């Protein structure tokens, strides 16, 4: 397993000295302006659909717990539904949105929403 599965927000590896710790949370609350959030249909879903949905719920919960435990100075919250796994063709848009979210987080210096 890679770090994204076992440690989706690895701020526990950052040493707090005089550095500003900025965490980029890719598992933040969904935003309706991006993609439709699909609900799991128990009548048509197969075991792989259920496993995938469970994995994403687990990853979001783990990210939240890591933020609460390690308390970074700034959290940049990116809605988890801003893109899908294979959206490489949207890289320019995603980089621009990332910059906007970082600017917003640094201006407000909000730790946790």
KAMO-V784294 format. One line per field, one symbol per residue. ss: DSSP state (H for helix, E for strand, - for the rest). A space follows every 50 residues. Layout:
ss: ???
//
This chain:
ss: --HHHH----HHH--------EEEEEEE------------------HHHH HHHHHHHHHHHHHHHHHHHH---EEEEEE--------HHHHHHHHHHHHH HHHHHHHH-----
//
